[in-house]
C-alpha cells in the first residue's frame, strides 16, 4: 500500500502539523471553499481523508456513492473543545448498527 494517499481538510490554523506529517493539505475555512475542493479530492483517489468535524458531514455526503467501496476512509477529528466526544459517539453508533445493541463499555461518570 505504498501508493496510499492521505489528506487533511480543514482550517489553515490546523494544517501545519498535518503538512509536517506528510499529508496533502487542503486549507478550507467555509463550506463554499470546501465545495470548490471536492472535485480535486475525488479525482486524487485518497485512501484516508482526515477532516475537522465542521466539514465531516459534507465530505461524507460527497463520497456517499462510494459506500460499497472500502476507500476513502473519512475521519472527523475534533479541533474545538465543543467537538470533543463526537468521535466516540460516532464509533458507538457504528458498533450499535453493526452488532444490533450497544456493547460499548460506558465510562464511569
N, C-alpha and C positions, 0 to 999 in steps of 0.2 A: 504494500500500500504506500510505496514511496512517492507516488504522484498525487497523494491526497492533498487537497487544498482546504485551508481553514481561513475563515474570515471573521472579522468583528464589525458589527454595525452599531454605531452609537455616537454620542456627543463627543466633540473634539477633546473635552477635558478628560475623557476616559481612553482615548486612543493610544496614548504614548506607551503604556505598559504592554498593550497587545501588539503594537508595532515592534516593540523590543523582543517579543517572543516569536517573531517571525510571521505573524498573522497578516493577511491582506486586510487593510483597514479602510472602512467606508465611514467617513465622518458625516453624520447627518444630525440635524437639530430640529427637524419637523417632519411630519408625515408627508408633506409635499416634497421635501428633499428626498425622503426615502422612496417615494413613488418614482422619482427620476432614476434612482439607483437600481430598482428592481430588475429591469431587463438585463443589466450587467451581471447581477447576482445569479440569475437563471442561466445566462449564457456561459458563465465561467465554470459551471458544474462543481460547486464547492461541496466537500464532504460534510463539513461541520460549519455552521454559522452561529456564532455567539452574538447575542444582541441584548441591549438594555430592555427591561420589561416594558417600557413605554412603546417599544416598536415590535414586541414579540407577536402580538395578535395579527398585525398587518403582514409580517413576514410569513407566519404560519398560514394565513389565508392565501398568500401568493403561491405557496407550494402545495396547496390542498389537492390539486390534481395529481400530485406525485405520491399520494398517501400509500399506494401499493409498492412504491419504491422504498428501499432502505435509506437512501440518501436524497437530499441532505438532512442531517440531523440539525434541528434548530433549537438552540438552548437560550432561554432567557435568564439573564443574571441581574440581581438587584444592584442598582447603583445609587439608590436613595434610601434613607433609613425607613421610609414608609413602605418600601417594597420588600423588606426582609421578611422571610417566612413564606412568600408566594411560591418559591421553588418547591419547598417541602409540601405545601398544599397541593401543588400540581402533581407531584410524584404520588402522593396519597390517592388522588383521584384516578390516576392511571392504574395503580395497583388495584383499586376497588373495581374498576371496569374490567381488568384482566381476570381477577380472581372471583369477583362476584360479591365480595364483602371486604370490609376494612380490616385488614390483618396487620396494618402498620401499628407498631407499638406507640402508644401515646406517652409523651413526656410528662414528667411529674410537674404539676403546677406549683 
